[in-house]
Amino acid sequence: MKSAVVMLPSLGIGHLISMVELGELILTHDPSLSITILLTPAHYETKSNANYIKTVSYTTPSITFHPLPALPQPPDTSTPYFDLIFQTSKLYKPIVRDTLRTISEKSTIKAGILDFLSNDAFEVCTSLNIPTYYLFTGSAFGLDFLLYMRTIHENVSESFKDLRTYIEAPGTPPIYSLDMPMTMYDRNSNSYINLLSVSENMAKSSGIFVNTFAELEPRVIKALADGECIPDGPTPPTYYVGPLIRDSSDDNNGDKCLKWLSLQPCKSVVVLIFGSIGKFKKDQLEEMAKGLEKSGQRFLWVVRSPPPENEKGHESALKEPDLDDLLPAGFLNRNKEKGLVVKNWAPQGEILRHKSVGGFVCHCGWNSILEAMRAGVPLVAWPLYAEQKMNRVYLVEGIKVALPLKMREDGFVTAEELAERLRELMEEESGKKLREHVSAISESAAAAATEGGSSRVAVVEFVESLKSVRV
């Protein structure tokens, strides 16, 4: 029978792309394998997702997408988004079990690779004697904290929201308790309990893939390799295989942005893009516009409509923003030579690689960080949600690739602060040193992803390990 690797991504296009990129890397080193990726109906819910899946099916026929049926009892969509992801994973357990049994009748399943948010499938895979791996789509730093979470849980009796102190994991800078992800604030919440389960299962897994490259995070990777994050047992083999990113430009804004950038001087433009769902209230958009104008820098800014007061993260829709209403009077006209404002979306990867880009105001999402590091673009860190406040500390103090923005307790950033940080990044000596450091990291990222580089070697190690698997 043919040997297969079965993958189960979580919801969200970023998680799906990372899983597909990993699948393609595995096939590069062992074309005899087949890759089957299990998808829930939610993976197809947008046109861009469906187009992406169709494109991969056409270009890489060894990757097969296996749609799972809709749930007879769908989860409650009023549930907070993070809890909804875990709830969906739990509800799909019997369907995943049946699907794996069906696949195993035609192929020998050498490995199951789960997104860390598809954690409930761990029990299903291991009960069928399938060697089970995790893909952690964040940094080695994030994995370090997640694996060490059980130790923190045993040694700290209070919830993070009540601690008001610093938390430290091996090899990481100290993180203030309120900079931890909100999903971890309350030790009695569903989200915290689910993450604790991920931590426990990861420690028992056959191995962990991480979307980073060894040269970016040496101190944290050493702590993981030395077993400091799982003090009560062995650390599973860990494969640093990043950057797992794919550039998408299936939108008309692409040509417009790149043409405008080509008219600007080398490394003169600051890019402001805040992930796939980042949004700001109207007063913050107005303040950002004032800050950009005060800074005197060239800029490319992606603007979205503010979120409604009652919006849930998973109900977010990209409505056409009214720029004349959202931005200060005359702003667009005054800055038409120096700035480009784009509605909703822009091809971030292509933009960051353009020679005229010299800085990136970033929401600290890991995929965006990797794109910036690969392109050699230094950051101004403006975290919005999820683990991004943690990431900001790591970017500024750990790997030293970003300048921090001073933010009010509610997250608001003043025009003066934004202008000052942009001038520092683009004009001052500290910004120049940051740019030189990130440029060296960019060279390391390129080397890691080439034949013989650290990330490729890690994939080869995994593929070789499968040869000894008896299922």
Residue, then its C-alpha position, 0 to 999 in steps of 0.5 A: m500500500k502507498s504510504a500517506v501523511v494525513m494532516l488536520p489544519s485548524l480554521g483560518i487561511g494562515h493555518l491552512i497555508s502553513m500546513v500546505e507549505l509543510g506538506e509540499l516540503i515533505l513531498t520535495h524530499d519524499p515524492s513517494l508519499s501522499i499527503t491527505i489534508l482533512l478540511t471542515p466546511a468552514h475552510y471553504e467559507t470564503k471565495s479566496n480560501a476555495n480558490y487557494i485549495k483549488t490552486v494547490s490541488y491543481t499544482t500539487p496533485s500529490i496533496t489531496f484535500h478530503p472534505l469532512p461532512a458538515l456537523p449534524q449539530p453545528p457549534d454555537t457561533s456566539t461562542p468566543y472565537f478561540d473556544l469555538i475552534f476547540q469546540t469544533s475540533k471536539l465535535y469532529k472527533p468521531i468523523v475524523r476517526d471514521t475518516l482515518r479508518t477509511i484512509s487506512e484501508k487504502s494507504t499506510i498512514k505513516a504520520g498524522i500532523l495536527d495543527f496545535l488548535s486541532n488538539d482533540a484529534f490527538e486522542v483519535c490518532t494515537s488510539l489508532n496507533i498513528p504516530t502523531y505530530y503537531l504543527f505549531t504555527g507560531s514561534a519557537f518562543g511561543l512553543d517554549f511558553l506553551l510547553y512550559m505552561r504545565t510547569i507554570h500552572e503547577n507553581v503558580s496558583e493565581s490566574f495571570k489576570d490577577l498576578r500583576t507580575y512577570i512570568e519567565a520561561p526558559g530562554t525567554p525575556p520576562i513577560y508581564s502577566l497582562d501581556m500574556p494572551m487573554t485566552m490564558y488570563d483565567r486558569n478556570s476558563n475553557s480556553y486556558i484548560n484547552l491550552l493546558s491540554v495542548s501542552e500535555n499532548m504535545a509533550k507526549s507527541s511523536g514530534i513538533f514542527v515549528n514555523t520558524f528557522a533556527e538562526l532567528e531564535p537560537r536562545v529559545i531553541k537551545a532551551l527547548a533542545d536542553g529539555e528545560c521546557i518539559p522538566d518532567g520528561p523527554t522533549p519530543p523531536t522538534y523540527y524548525v522548518g520555517p518560514l512556511i509562508r506563501d504570497s498571495s496576490d489574487d486581488n486588484n490592489g496588488d498592481k496598484c500598490l507595486k506600481w506606486l512603490s516603484l515610483q518611490p526612493c529605495k527604502s523610503v516607505v513605511v508600510l502599515i498593514f494589520g493582518s487579515i482581521g485587524k481593525f481600528k475605531k474611527d478615533q484611532l484611524e484619525e489619530m494614525a492619519k495625523g501621526l503619519e502626516k506629522s512623521g513626514q515619511r512616505f507610507l502605504w497604509v491599508v485601512r478597514s472600516p471600524p468594527p461594529e460595537n457588537e462584532k464577534g471575531h469570527e463574524s467579521a466582514l470586510k465592508e468597503p471603508d469610506l475613507d473621506d468619512l474615516l480620515p481627517a478632512g483633506f488628508l488624502n489630497r494633502n498626502k497624495e504624492k507621499g502616501l497611498v491608502v488602500k482599502n481592506w487588503a494588499p499583497q503584503g509579502e510582495i510589498l515587503r519585498h519591494k526595494s522602496v520599503g524601509g519599515f513595517v508597522c506590524h500587529c505582531g502576528w507571526n506570519s507577518i513577522l516571518e514575511a518581514m524577516r525574510a524581506g529584511v524589513p524592521l518593525v514598529a510593533w503594534p499588537l492588537y489581539a491573541e498572543q501579539k502583546m507577548n510577541r511584542v516583548y520578544l520582538v523588542e527585547g528577545i530577537k531585537v527586530a522591532l521598536p515598541l510603540k507606547m500604548r495607553e491601557d486601552g491600546f490607543v496610540t497617539a499621533e505624536e508617539l506614532a510620528e516619533r517612532l516612524r522618524e526613529l525607524m527611518e531617520e535615526e541611528s537606532g533605526k539604522k542599526l535595527r535595519e542592519h540587524v534585520s538585513a542579516i536575519s533576512e540572509s539567514a532566512a533565505a539560507a535556511a530555506t535552501e537545499g542544505g539549509s537548517s529548515r530543509v535539513a529538519v524536513v529531511e530528518f523527519v522524512e528519514s524517521l518515517k522509514s523506520v515507522r511500523v504501523 
